[in-house]
Amino acid sequence: ADRARCPGGASLGTLVTISGAHLAGGATLRELGSVTEETSSLRWPLPIADAQGVEGSILHVDRYGNCVTNIQRETVEAHQADRSVKVYAGSTIIRGISETYGHAAVSEPLALFGSSGALEVSVNKGNASQLLSLSRGAPVRLIFETRSERARRFAEAA
């Protein structure tokens, strides 16, 4: 449902794979299609980061329901310092960023960096998109806080 489609109904991934195979076999670009003067701009949202946190959005939902964001590991590491983080995705709050799926109980939501370096909102052995009601374009916010900030809030709530 979240896949780009080309004229004729083929997925963009299929088109790229077939084109790559032809190019690898020695075909030229002209043999793959006709030249066009028509172009379109692709809008790729960038995350906003500051000392308090990072705000981004979900760019893609993969076939397992993992929600891939536009927030890169380098962006988080550049602003987080030694502070803890809370990830806000939809109505879900995730405490911390996990290294692996095994750091969360089965059916529990987690945030982790995928192989591309992008932050992903996932559910261990579940579909985060369905279970957390998340889709492409949904905002994802990371809020950094020190121990003293957490302690102050806890004291105020008591």
GUTINU-83425 format. One record per residue: x, y negated, z negated of N, C-alpha, C, CB in turn; residue in one letter. Coordinates in nm, 2 decimals. Each point is the difference from the previous one (the first is absolute). Glycine has a CB too. Layout:
BEGIN
NODE   n_px   n_py   n_pz  ca_px  ca_py  ca_pz   c_px   c_py   c_pz  cb_px  cb_py  cb_pz aa
NODE      X      Y      Z      X      Y      Z      X      Y      Z      X      Y      Z  A
...
***
This chain:
BEGIN
NODE   n_px   n_py   n_pz  ca_px  ca_py  ca_pz   c_px   c_py   c_pz  cb_px  cb_py  cb_pz aa
NODE   0.08   0.12   0.00  -0.08  -0.12   0.00   0.09  -0.13   0.00  -0.18   0.13  -0.12  A
NODE   0.30  -0.11   0.07   0.09  -0.12  -0.01   0.11   0.01   0.10  -0.05  -0.02  -0.24  D
NODE   0.02   0.07   0.36   0.10   0.02   0.10  -0.02  -0.09   0.12   0.03   0.24  -0.07  R
NODE   0.07  -0.30   0.13  -0.01  -0.08   0.11  -0.03   0.09   0.12   0.16  -0.17  -0.09  A
NODE  -0.26   0.13   0.18  -0.03   0.07   0.12   0.03  -0.08   0.12  -0.19   0.12  -0.13  R
NODE   0.23  -0.05   0.23   0.03  -0.06   0.13  -0.11   0.03   0.10   0.25   0.03  -0.04  C
NODE  -0.25  -0.11   0.15  -0.11   0.03   0.10   0.01   0.15   0.04   0.02  -0.23   0.09  P
NODE  -0.14   0.29  -0.08  -0.01   0.14   0.03  -0.01   0.09  -0.13   0.13  -0.04   0.21  G
NODE  -0.12  -0.03  -0.33  -0.02   0.07  -0.12   0.12   0.06  -0.07  -0.22   0.04   0.09  G
NODE   0.34  -0.04  -0.02   0.12   0.06  -0.06   0.05  -0.09  -0.11   0.06   0.11   0.22  A
NODE  -0.01  -0.04  -0.32   0.06  -0.08  -0.12   0.13  -0.07   0.05  -0.11   0.16  -0.17  S
NODE   0.14  -0.27   0.10   0.12  -0.07   0.03   0.12   0.09  -0.02  -0.10  -0.22  -0.06  L
NODE   0.10   0.30  -0.05   0.11   0.10  -0.03   0.02   0.10   0.12  -0.05  -0.03  -0.25  G
NODE  -0.06   0.08   0.30   0.00   0.09   0.11   0.07  -0.06   0.12  -0.20   0.12  -0.08  T
NODE   0.15  -0.24   0.11   0.06  -0.08   0.12   0.15  -0.02  -0.02  -0.23  -0.11   0.03  L
NODE   0.27   0.07  -0.15   0.14  -0.02  -0.02   0.08   0.13   0.01  -0.05  -0.19  -0.15  V
NODE   0.00   0.30   0.10   0.07   0.12   0.01   0.01   0.05   0.15  -0.09   0.06  -0.23  T
NODE  -0.01  -0.07   0.30   0.00   0.04   0.14   0.10  -0.09   0.08  -0.24   0.09  -0.01  I
NODE   0.23  -0.22  -0.01   0.09  -0.09   0.07   0.14   0.03  -0.04  -0.18  -0.18   0.00  S
NODE   0.21   0.20  -0.13   0.14   0.03  -0.04   0.05   0.13   0.06  -0.05  -0.11  -0.21  G
NODE  -0.03   0.21   0.23   0.04   0.12   0.06   0.03  -0.02   0.15  -0.14   0.13  -0.16  A
NODE   0.06  -0.21   0.23   0.03  -0.04   0.14   0.13  -0.07   0.01  -0.24  -0.01   0.05  H
NODE   0.26  -0.09  -0.14   0.13  -0.08   0.01   0.12   0.08  -0.03  -0.13  -0.20  -0.07  L
NODE   0.11   0.30  -0.03   0.11   0.09  -0.03   0.04   0.09   0.11  -0.07  -0.01  -0.24  A
NODE  -0.03   0.04   0.33   0.02   0.08   0.11   0.05  -0.07   0.12  -0.18   0.14  -0.08  G
NODE   0.21  -0.27   0.07   0.06  -0.08   0.11  -0.10  -0.09   0.07   0.15   0.18   0.02  G
NODE  -0.27  -0.19  -0.06  -0.10  -0.09   0.07   0.04  -0.15  -0.03  -0.18   0.18  -0.02  A
NODE   0.14  -0.26   0.11   0.03  -0.15  -0.03  -0.13  -0.06  -0.05   0.17  -0.01   0.19  T
NODE  -0.16  -0.11  -0.25  -0.12  -0.07  -0.05  -0.10  -0.02   0.11   0.14  -0.11  -0.18  L
NODE  -0.10   0.08   0.30  -0.09  -0.03   0.11  -0.08   0.13   0.03   0.16  -0.18   0.10  R
NODE  -0.10   0.29  -0.12  -0.08   0.13   0.03  -0.11   0.03  -0.11   0.21   0.08   0.11  E
NODE  -0.20  -0.15  -0.22  -0.09   0.02  -0.11  -0.13  -0.08   0.02   0.19   0.05  -0.15  L
NODE  -0.18  -0.16   0.22  -0.12  -0.09   0.01   0.04  -0.12   0.08  -0.09   0.08  -0.21  G
NODE  -0.01  -0.16   0.23   0.01  -0.13   0.08   0.05  -0.11  -0.09  -0.18   0.08   0.16  S
NODE   0.25  -0.18  -0.10   0.04  -0.12  -0.07  -0.12  -0.09  -0.03   0.23   0.02   0.12  V
NODE  -0.23  -0.08  -0.23  -0.10  -0.09  -0.04   0.06  -0.13  -0.05  -0.15   0.19  -0.05  T
NODE   0.07  -0.30   0.07   0.04  -0.13  -0.05  -0.08  -0.03  -0.13   0.06  -0.08   0.24  E
NODE  -0.16   0.17  -0.26  -0.08  -0.03  -0.12   0.06   0.05  -0.12  -0.20   0.03   0.15  E
NODE   0.21  -0.11  -0.25   0.05   0.04  -0.13  -0.10  -0.04  -0.11   0.24  -0.03   0.08  T
NODE  -0.22   0.08  -0.20  -0.08  -0.04  -0.11   0.09   0.00  -0.12  -0.21   0.10   0.10  S
NODE   0.18  -0.18  -0.19   0.07  -0.01  -0.13  -0.06   0.09  -0.10   0.06  -0.24   0.05  S
NODE   0.03   0.31  -0.12  -0.04   0.09  -0.11   0.02  -0.08  -0.13   0.06   0.21   0.13  L
NODE  -0.16  -0.21  -0.21   0.01  -0.07  -0.13   0.04   0.10  -0.10  -0.17  -0.18   0.07  R
NODE   0.28   0.16  -0.13   0.05   0.10  -0.10   0.01  -0.08  -0.14   0.13   0.14   0.18  W
NODE  -0.22  -0.12  -0.27   0.01  -0.07  -0.12   0.12   0.02  -0.08  -0.25   0.01  -0.01  P
NODE   0.31  -0.12  -0.05   0.12   0.02  -0.08  -0.04  -0.02  -0.15   0.14  -0.09   0.19  L
NODE  -0.07   0.17  -0.28  -0.03  -0.02  -0.14   0.05  -0.13  -0.05   0.01   0.25  -0.03  P
NODE  -0.07  -0.29  -0.08   0.05  -0.12  -0.07   0.06   0.04  -0.13  -0.18  -0.15   0.11  I
NODE   0.30   0.11  -0.14   0.07   0.04  -0.12   0.05  -0.12  -0.08   0.06   0.22   0.11  A
NODE  -0.07  -0.21  -0.24   0.06  -0.10  -0.08   0.04   0.06  -0.14  -0.13  -0.18   0.11  D
NODE   0.17   0.10  -0.20   0.05   0.06  -0.13  -0.11   0.08  -0.08   0.16  -0.19  -0.01  A
NODE  -0.29   0.16   0.04  -0.11   0.07  -0.07  -0.04   0.13   0.06  -0.08  -0.23  -0.07  Q
NODE   0.11   0.24   0.20  -0.05   0.13   0.07   0.01  -0.01   0.15  -0.14   0.04  -0.20  G
NODE   0.07   0.05   0.26  -0.01   0.01   0.15  -0.14   0.03   0.04   0.24   0.08   0.01  V
NODE  -0.29  -0.16   0.09  -0.13   0.03   0.05   0.01   0.04   0.15  -0.10  -0.17  -0.17  E
NODE   0.04   0.28   0.20   0.00   0.05   0.13  -0.13   0.06   0.04   0.24   0.05  -0.02  G
NODE  -0.24   0.04   0.12  -0.12   0.06   0.04   0.02   0.14   0.06  -0.10  -0.23   0.04  S
NODE   0.00   0.31  -0.02   0.01   0.13   0.06   0.00  -0.02   0.15  -0.12   0.11  -0.20  I
NODE   0.23  -0.05   0.26   0.01  -0.01   0.14  -0.05   0.12   0.07   0.20  -0.14  -0.03  L
NODE  -0.20   0.26  -0.03  -0.03   0.12   0.06  -0.04   0.10  -0.10   0.16  -0.05   0.18  H
NODE  -0.26   0.14  -0.14  -0.04   0.11  -0.09   0.04   0.12   0.08  -0.19  -0.12  -0.11  V
NODE   0.28   0.21   0.06   0.04   0.12   0.07  -0.10   0.11   0.00   0.24  -0.07  -0.05  D
NODE  -0.22   0.18   0.11  -0.09   0.11   0.01  -0.03   0.06  -0.13   0.07   0.04   0.23  R
NODE   0.01  -0.06  -0.33  -0.02   0.06  -0.14  -0.07  -0.10  -0.09   0.20   0.14   0.03  Y
NODE  -0.23  -0.26   0.02  -0.07  -0.10  -0.08   0.10  -0.09  -0.08  -0.19   0.16  -0.01  G
NODE   0.32  -0.15   0.03   0.10  -0.08  -0.06  -0.01  -0.14   0.06   0.15   0.19  -0.05  N
NODE  -0.15  -0.30  -0.03  -0.02  -0.13   0.05   0.14  -0.07   0.00  -0.23  -0.01  -0.09  C
NODE   0.28  -0.01   0.21   0.13  -0.06   0.02  -0.01  -0.15   0.01   0.08   0.21   0.12  V
NODE   0.00  -0.28  -0.20  -0.01  -0.15  -0.01   0.11  -0.06   0.08  -0.11   0.02  -0.23  T
NODE   0.11  -0.15   0.23   0.10  -0.09   0.06   0.11  -0.04  -0.10  -0.16  -0.08   0.17  N
NODE   0.16   0.14  -0.29   0.09  -0.03  -0.11   0.12   0.09   0.01  -0.19  -0.09  -0.15  I
NODE   0.31   0.04   0.17   0.12   0.08   0.01   0.07   0.01  -0.13   0.02  -0.07   0.24  Q
NODE   0.05   0.18  -0.26   0.08   0.03  -0.12   0.09  -0.12  -0.03  -0.01   0.25   0.04  R
NODE   0.08  -0.30   0.07   0.10  -0.11  -0.02  -0.07  -0.12  -0.06   0.14   0.09   0.19  E
NODE  -0.26  -0.12  -0.15  -0.07  -0.12  -0.05  -0.03   0.02  -0.15  -0.10  -0.04   0.23  T
NODE   0.05   0.15  -0.27  -0.03   0.03  -0.14   0.13  -0.01  -0.08  -0.20   0.14   0.07  V
NODE   0.31  -0.07  -0.03   0.12   0.00  -0.07   0.06  -0.14  -0.02   0.04   0.24   0.08  E
NODE  -0.06  -0.32   0.02   0.06  -0.14   0.00  -0.07  -0.09  -0.10   0.06   0.03   0.23  A
NODE  -0.18   0.01  -0.27  -0.08  -0.09  -0.10  -0.03   0.06  -0.13  -0.09  -0.10   0.20  H
NODE   0.10   0.24  -0.21  -0.05   0.06  -0.12   0.10  -0.01  -0.12  -0.11   0.16   0.15  Q
NODE   0.24  -0.16  -0.12   0.10   0.00  -0.11  -0.02   0.12  -0.09   0.01  -0.26   0.00  A
NODE  -0.01   0.24  -0.13  -0.02   0.11  -0.09  -0.14   0.01  -0.06   0.24  -0.01  -0.06  D
NODE  -0.33  -0.05   0.13  -0.14   0.00  -0.05  -0.08   0.12   0.05   0.01  -0.25  -0.01  R
NODE  -0.12   0.28  -0.07  -0.09   0.10   0.05  -0.09  -0.06   0.10   0.01   0.12  -0.22  S
NODE  -0.09  -0.03   0.29  -0.09  -0.05   0.10  -0.13   0.07  -0.01   0.19  -0.04   0.15  V
NODE  -0.30  -0.03  -0.12  -0.13   0.05   0.02  -0.04  -0.02   0.14  -0.06  -0.04  -0.24  K
NODE   0.00   0.14   0.30  -0.04  -0.01   0.14  -0.16   0.00   0.00   0.21   0.13   0.09  V
NODE  -0.26  -0.24  -0.03  -0.15  -0.01   0.01  -0.04   0.02   0.14   0.00  -0.17  -0.19  Y
NODE  -0.08   0.28   0.21  -0.05   0.04   0.14  -0.15   0.02  -0.02   0.23   0.10   0.07  A
NODE  -0.31  -0.18  -0.01  -0.14   0.01  -0.02  -0.04  -0.02  -0.15  -0.02   0.16   0.20  G
NODE  -0.05  -0.07  -0.25  -0.04  -0.01  -0.15   0.09   0.09  -0.08  -0.23  -0.05   0.06  S
NODE   0.34   0.10   0.00   0.09   0.09  -0.07   0.13  -0.08  -0.05  -0.09   0.19   0.14  T
NODE   0.13  -0.16  -0.26   0.13  -0.05  -0.05   0.09   0.11  -0.02  -0.11  -0.20  -0.11  I
NODE   0.23   0.20   0.17   0.10   0.10  -0.01   0.12  -0.05  -0.08  -0.08   0.11   0.22  I
NODE   0.12  -0.05  -0.33   0.11  -0.05  -0.08   0.13   0.07   0.06  -0.15  -0.03  -0.21  R
NODE   0.24  -0.06   0.26   0.13   0.05   0.05  -0.01   0.05   0.14   0.06   0.06  -0.23  G
NODE   0.06  -0.04   0.28   0.02   0.06   0.14   0.08   0.13  -0.02   0.00  -0.23   0.11  I
NODE  -0.07   0.34  -0.07   0.06   0.13  -0.01   0.11   0.03   0.10  -0.22   0.08  -0.09  S
NODE   0.31   0.01   0.06   0.10   0.05   0.09  -0.06   0.11   0.09   0.18  -0.06  -0.16  E
NODE  -0.27   0.14   0.11  -0.05   0.11   0.07  -0.15   0.03  -0.04   0.23   0.10   0.02  T
NODE  -0.30  -0.03   0.06  -0.14   0.04  -0.03  -0.01   0.08  -0.13  -0.05   0.00   0.24  Y
NODE   0.16   0.07  -0.27   0.00   0.08  -0.12   0.00  -0.08  -0.13   0.12   0.17   0.13  G
NODE  -0.10  -0.30  -0.12   0.00  -0.08  -0.12  -0.15  -0.04  -0.04   0.23  -0.09   0.06  H
NODE  -0.32   0.13   0.02  -0.14  -0.03  -0.03  -0.08   0.14  -0.01   0.01  -0.23   0.11  A
NODE  -0.10   0.23  -0.20  -0.09   0.12  -0.01  -0.08   0.02   0.12  -0.01  -0.03  -0.25  A
NODE  -0.03   0.15   0.28  -0.09   0.03   0.11  -0.12  -0.09   0.00   0.09   0.24   0.01  V
NODE  -0.13  -0.30   0.10  -0.12  -0.08   0.01   0.02  -0.14  -0.06  -0.14   0.20   0.00  S
NODE   0.26  -0.23  -0.05   0.03  -0.14  -0.05   0.06  -0.09   0.10   0.03   0.11  -0.23  E
NODE  -0.07  -0.23   0.23   0.06  -0.10   0.10   0.15  -0.03  -0.04  -0.23  -0.10   0.04  P
NODE   0.31   0.07   0.06   0.13  -0.04  -0.03   0.05  -0.10   0.11   0.05   0.22  -0.12  L
NODE   0.05  -0.29   0.10   0.07  -0.08   0.10   0.14   0.05   0.01  -0.15  -0.21  -0.05  A
NODE   0.20   0.22   0.18   0.13   0.04   0.02   0.05  -0.06   0.13  -0.03   0.21  -0.14  L
NODE   0.16  -0.21   0.16   0.06  -0.04   0.13   0.01   0.12   0.09   0.12  -0.19  -0.11  F
NODE  -0.18   0.18   0.23   0.01   0.10   0.10   0.14   0.01   0.07  -0.25  -0.02   0.03  G
NODE   0.26   0.11   0.06   0.13   0.01   0.07   0.04  -0.12   0.08  -0.04   0.25   0.01  S
NODE  -0.06  -0.33   0.03   0.03  -0.12   0.07   0.04  -0.12  -0.09  -0.16   0.08   0.18  S
NODE   0.15  -0.06  -0.31   0.03  -0.11  -0.09  -0.12  -0.08  -0.04   0.23   0.00   0.09  G
NODE  -0.34   0.03  -0.03  -0.13  -0.07  -0.03  -0.07   0.05  -0.12  -0.02  -0.06   0.24  A
NODE  -0.04  -0.02  -0.33  -0.07   0.04  -0.11  -0.13   0.07   0.05   0.09  -0.19  -0.15  L
NODE  -0.12   0.30   0.09  -0.12   0.08   0.03  -0.09   0.02  -0.12   0.12   0.11   0.19  E
NODE  -0.25  -0.13  -0.18  -0.09   0.03  -0.10  -0.06   0.14   0.03  -0.05  -0.25  -0.05  V
NODE   0.07   0.34  -0.04  -0.04   0.14   0.03  -0.07   0.06  -0.12   0.20   0.02   0.15  S
NODE  -0.25   0.10  -0.13  -0.06   0.08  -0.10   0.07   0.14   0.01  -0.23  -0.13   0.00  V
NODE   0.28   0.18  -0.11   0.07   0.12   0.00  -0.10   0.11   0.04   0.17  -0.08  -0.18  N
NODE  -0.14   0.15   0.29  -0.09   0.11   0.06  -0.14  -0.05   0.02   0.14   0.16  -0.12  K
NODE  -0.15  -0.29   0.16  -0.13  -0.06   0.03   0.01  -0.10   0.11  -0.08   0.05  -0.23  G
NODE  -0.04  -0.11   0.27  -0.01  -0.10   0.10  -0.02  -0.13  -0.06  -0.09   0.17   0.16  N
NODE   0.19  -0.26  -0.17  -0.01  -0.13  -0.07  -0.10  -0.09   0.07   0.24   0.03  -0.07  A
NODE  -0.24  -0.03   0.20  -0.09  -0.08   0.07  -0.15   0.02  -0.04   0.16   0.00   0.20  S
NODE  -0.19   0.13  -0.20  -0.14   0.04  -0.04  -0.03  -0.02  -0.15   0.00   0.16   0.19  Q
NODE   0.09  -0.10  -0.27  -0.02   0.00  -0.15   0.01  -0.14  -0.06   0.09   0.23   0.00  L
NODE  -0.01  -0.32   0.06   0.02  -0.14  -0.06  -0.07  -0.10   0.08   0.22   0.07  -0.09  L
NODE  -0.30  -0.03   0.20  -0.07  -0.09   0.09   0.09  -0.11   0.06  -0.21   0.04  -0.14  S
NODE   0.32   0.01   0.19   0.10  -0.09   0.07   0.00   0.02   0.15   0.14   0.00  -0.21  L
NODE  -0.12  -0.11   0.28   0.02   0.01   0.14   0.10  -0.10   0.05  -0.24   0.08   0.02  S
NODE   0.27  -0.08   0.11   0.09  -0.09   0.06  -0.05  -0.14  -0.02   0.06   0.17   0.17  R
NODE   0.04  -0.26  -0.21  -0.03  -0.14  -0.03  -0.03  -0.03  -0.15  -0.08  -0.01   0.23  G
NODE   0.06   0.12  -0.31  -0.03  -0.03  -0.14   0.12  -0.05  -0.07  -0.16   0.19   0.00  A
NODE   0.14  -0.29  -0.09   0.12  -0.06  -0.07   0.06   0.10  -0.10  -0.10  -0.23   0.03  P
NODE   0.23   0.22  -0.05   0.07   0.07  -0.10   0.09  -0.10  -0.07   0.00   0.22   0.13  V
NODE  -0.01  -0.22  -0.26   0.08  -0.10  -0.08   0.09   0.07  -0.10  -0.18  -0.17   0.03  R
NODE   0.30   0.13  -0.04   0.10   0.05  -0.10   0.02  -0.11  -0.10   0.11   0.16   0.16  L
NODE  -0.13  -0.14  -0.29   0.03  -0.10  -0.10   0.11   0.05  -0.09  -0.24  -0.08   0.01  I
NODE   0.34   0.00  -0.02   0.12   0.03  -0.09  -0.02  -0.06  -0.14   0.15   0.01   0.20  F
NODE  -0.11   0.07  -0.30  -0.01  -0.05  -0.13   0.11   0.06  -0.09  -0.25  -0.04   0.02  E
NODE   0.30  -0.05  -0.11   0.10   0.04  -0.10  -0.07   0.07  -0.12   0.16  -0.18   0.08  T
NODE  -0.08   0.24  -0.16  -0.05   0.06  -0.12  -0.06  -0.10  -0.09   0.17   0.18   0.01  R
NODE  -0.11  -0.30  -0.02  -0.05  -0.11  -0.09  -0.14  -0.05   0.05   0.24  -0.06  -0.06  S
NODE  -0.26   0.06   0.19  -0.13  -0.05   0.06  -0.10   0.11  -0.03   0.11  -0.12   0.18  E
NODE  -0.08   0.25  -0.17  -0.10   0.10  -0.04  -0.03  -0.01  -0.15   0.09   0.15   0.19  R
NODE   0.01  -0.16  -0.27  -0.02  -0.01  -0.15  -0.09  -0.12  -0.03   0.22   0.11  -0.04  A
NODE  -0.19  -0.23   0.10  -0.08  -0.12  -0.03  -0.15   0.03   0.04   0.20  -0.15   0.04  R
NODE  -0.23   0.21   0.08  -0.13   0.02   0.04  -0.07   0.10  -0.10   0.06  -0.04   0.24  R
NODE   0.01   0.14  -0.28  -0.05   0.10  -0.10  -0.04  -0.07  -0.13   0.14   0.19   0.11  F
NODE  -0.05  -0.28  -0.16  -0.03  -0.07  -0.12  -0.12  -0.09   0.01   0.25   0.01  -0.05  A
NODE  -0.26  -0.07   0.17  -0.12  -0.09   0.02  -0.13   0.08   0.00   0.15  -0.16   0.13  E
NODE  -0.14   0.28  -0.08  -0.12   0.08   0.01  -0.04   0.06  -0.13   0.06   0.05   0.23  A
NODE   0.03  -0.04  -0.32  -0.03   0.06  -0.13  -0.08  -0.09  -0.10   0.21   0.13   0.03  A
***
